[in-house]
Amino acid sequence: MGPPAPRRHSRFFVDSHLTDTGVTVITTRGDLDLDGTRQLRQPLISATSAQQPLVVLDLAGLEFLDSSGISLLVHGVKRVRARGGALVLAAAPAKVARLFEVTGLTRVFEIFPTTEDANAQLSARAGLDSSECGARS
């Protein structure tokens, strides 16, 4: 047996903003591993604390997702549904989308091809037309 593998430093970045239609868009980039979940946890809790929260998780920049990341996302969607809201995923890279398919999580999460599509759908659920309200994505 050789020496242990060097520990990877987390390469995860998260940003969030509230659109004009009341949808919170959380943008992720990098590796959603144990370290990444520590960075995503607070923005996700903040976004899901309101009654009937509407949250889009933009996965376009996600390069890696492990079980700790999946666990956090499942916890988030359960939290949102308990408050009468919706948390959807958008722009998942092919390998991440495949992981959701293989694990059966496509039955748990709504996954949209783009953040714009997800935002428009959630805005419509809220009774707002995102094109009229100048929503950002």
C-alpha positions in Angstrom: 0.0 0.0 0.0 1.3 3.4 -0.9 0.9 6.6 1.0 -2.6 7.9 1.4 -4.0 10.0 -1.4 -3.6 13.7 -0.9 -6.6 15.5 0.3 -8.3 17.6 -2.3 -9.1 21.1 -1.4 -12.7 22.0 -2.0 -13.4 23.8 -5.2 -16.9 25.0 -4.6 -18.5 28.4 -5.1 -22.0 29.4 -4.4 -24.0 32.6 -5.1 -27.6 33.4 -4.7 -30.0 36.2 -5.6 -33.7 36.9 -5.4 -35.4 37.6 -8.7 -38.0 40.3 -9.2 -40.6 37.5 -9.2 -39.6 36.2 -5.7 -37.7 33.2 -6.9 -34.3 32.6 -5.2 -31.7 31.4 -7.7 -28.7 29.6 -6.1 -25.8 29.2 -8.5 -23.2 26.5 -7.9 -19.8 25.9 -9.4 -17.2 23.3 -8.6 -17.3 20.2 -6.4 -20.4 19.6 -4.2 -18.6 17.2 -1.8 -18.4 17.3 2.0 -16.6 20.6 2.0 -18.9 22.0 -0.7 -22.0 21.1 1.3 -20.7 23.1 4.2 -20.6 26.2 1.9 -24.1 25.5 0.3 -25.9 24.7 3.6 -26.4 28.2 4.8 -27.5 29.8 1.5 -29.9 26.8 1.1 -31.3 27.2 4.6 -31.8 31.0 4.0 -33.6 30.4 0.7 -35.9 27.8 2.1 -36.9 29.5 5.4 -39.8 31.5 4.1 -43.4 30.2 3.7 -43.9 28.8 0.2 -40.3 29.4 -0.9 -39.5 29.1 -4.6 -35.9 28.1 -5.2 -34.0 27.3 -8.4 -30.7 25.5 -7.9 -28.5 26.2 -11.0 -26.1 23.3 -11.4 -24.6 24.4 -14.7 -21.1 24.8 -13.1 -21.3 21.7 -11.0 -18.3 19.4 -11.8 -18.7 16.8 -9.0 -21.5 15.6 -6.7 -21.1 13.0 -4.0 -23.5 11.5 -1.4 -23.1 14.4 1.0 -24.2 16.8 -1.7 -27.2 14.6 -2.7 -28.2 14.3 1.0 -28.2 18.1 1.4 -30.3 18.6 -1.8 -32.8 16.0 -0.6 -33.0 17.7 2.8 -33.6 21.0 1.0 -36.4 19.7 -1.2 -38.1 18.2 1.8 -37.8 21.4 3.8 -39.3 23.4 0.9 -42.2 21.1 0.4 -43.0 21.1 4.1 -43.4 24.9 3.7 -45.6 24.6 0.6 -42.9 25.7 -1.8 -40.8 24.3 -4.6 -37.1 23.6 -5.1 -36.1 22.7 -8.6 -32.8 21.9 -10.3 -31.7 23.5 -13.5 -28.9 23.1 -16.2 -27.4 20.0 -14.7 -24.4 18.8 -16.6 -24.8 15.4 -18.3 -22.8 13.4 -15.7 -24.8 15.0 -12.9 -28.1 14.5 -14.7 -27.1 10.8 -15.2 -26.4 10.4 -11.5 -29.9 11.7 -10.7 -31.4 9.2 -13.2 -29.4 6.2 -11.9 -30.3 6.9 -8.3 -34.0 7.5 -9.1 -33.8 11.1 -7.9 -35.5 12.3 -11.0 -38.7 11.2 -9.2 -37.8 13.5 -6.3 -36.6 16.6 -8.2 -38.0 18.5 -11.1 -35.0 19.2 -13.4 -35.2 21.9 -16.1 -32.8 22.3 -19.0 -32.1 25.9 -18.2 -32.3 28.3 -15.3 -34.5 30.5 -17.3 -37.0 27.7 -17.9 -37.0 26.8 -14.2 -37.4 30.5 -13.1 -40.3 31.0 -15.6 -42.1 27.8 -14.3 -41.7 28.8 -10.6 -42.8 32.4 -11.4 -45.9 31.1 -13.2 -46.7 28.9 -10.1 -46.5 32.1 -8.0 -49.0 33.7 -10.4 -46.4 36.0 -12.0 -45.2 36.3 -15.5 -41.4 36.6 -15.3 -41.2 38.4 -18.7 -43.4 41.2 -17.3 -41.4 41.5 -14.0 -37.9 41.7 -15.4 -36.7 38.5 -13.7 -33.0 37.9 -13.7 -31.4 34.5 -14.1 
